[in-house]
Amino acid sequence: MIKNDRYYMNIAYKEALKAYKKNEIPIGVVIIKNDIILSKSHNLRDSDNIVTKHAEITAIEKANKKINNWRLNECILYSTLEPCDMCSEVIKEAKIQKVVYAAKNQNISHNYKYNQIDDDKIIKKCEILIKNKFIELRNR
């Protein structure tokens, strides 16, 4: 089977669903190197009550431990949402080679150039999941 952006983004989406079920903002992340998954994660900020428990940062920490190195050279990070400012700084420091995201994040001020996946179906699926969570939160 040929693994491509769609394949890894679907895995990230499954992570986002885990976050959704935990009543977290549904964002999922996968980090790969040479077509091998180093880590997967989803938001845990509300569950753990730790502000830095964004999916990207947790996935980076797991990947660091797996390869026993803080540098994630030649790695690709897949996220269901374009990374926020905080996560973008950590991604930069971790030396991640490429970031592919699905849904556009309207609340960023950074100037990093990430790659939006070229798949309208996946983009829409990720956007709907996030929008539904915010609708639920507003209705409480």
N, C-alpha and C positions, 0 to 999 in steps of 0.2 A: 504494500500500500504506500502510495506517495503521500507524505505528510507535507501540508502547506499551511499558509496563514489561516485558512478556514478551519482546518483540522484543530490547530492549537487554540483558535478563538472559541471553538465550540467547547473545548475543555475549560477554558476560562469562564465561559457562560455557565457551565455546570457548577463552578465554584461560586459564581454570583448567586445562583439559585440557593446554595447552602446558606449564604449570607441572608438572603431574603427570608428563608425559613427561620432564621435566628433573630428576625426583626432588625437586622442591620441594613445599612444602605447597600444594595446588592451590586457589589463590584467584585469581580474575580480576576485573578492574574495567574499566568503560567510563565515560567522562565525556562528557556531551552538553550542548549549548547550542542552543536553538531547533531541536531535532530533527536536529542535525548532530553527528556524532561528532568530538570534539576529540582524544581519545586512548583507547588501550586498553593494558592491561598485565596482567602476572601476577607472582607472587612470583619474586624473583631473589636472595633473601638468601643461600641456600646456594651458588648458582652463582657469585655475585660476592663472597661472604664479606664482605658489608656489611650490618650489622644493620638499616639503614633501607630496604633494598630490598624493602619490602612493596609489593604490587600498587597499593594506594591512593596511596602516596607517589610511586611511579614514574609512575603515570598523571597525578597532579597536576603533576609536573615537566614531563611532555610537553605537557600542556595549556597550562601557563604559557608554554612556548616557542612553541607554535603561535599563541597570541593575543598574545604579547609583553606579558604582564601577569601579575603574581602574583595578582591578584584574579580569582577565578572566579565572579563574581556571575552569577546566573541560570543556573548550571550544575547539572546533576543527576549524581550519582555512583551508579553501579550496581555492587554488589559481591556476589560469591557467598557471602561470609561477613560478618556484622555486623562493622564495623571495630573494631579493638583500641583501647586507650587512646591509644597513640602516634599512630596514624593519625587518630583522632578529633580530637586537638588540631591536627594539620596541616590536616584538613578544615575545622575552625573558622577557623583562621588564613587559609586560602585563600578564605574567604567563600562556600563552596559552599552553594547554596540548599537542596538536598534530597539525602538519601541513601536509596536503596532497596537492601535486602539480601535474600538468600535464606535461608541457614542462620543460625540463632541462634548467637552466640558465648557460650559459658559462662564464658570467662576474661576478663571485662571488669569494670572497677569504675567506669567513667564513667557519667554520668547523661544522656547525649545521647538525644534522642528521634528515632530513625530509623524509617523505614517498612519493615516486612517485606512483601515482595511477596505479593499475594493469589493465589497459584498453588501449590497443594500439590504438584503434579507437579515443578515447578522446584525448590521447597524440598527435596523428597526427593532429587532428582537431585544437588543440591549437597551435601547432608548425606552421601549415600552416597560420593561422590567423596572428601570429606575423611576420613570414617571409614576407608575402605579404605586411604588413605595412612598413617594412624596405625597401622593393623593391620600393614601392611608394615614400618613402622619398628620396631615392637615385636618383630616376628619376626626381625629381623636379629641 
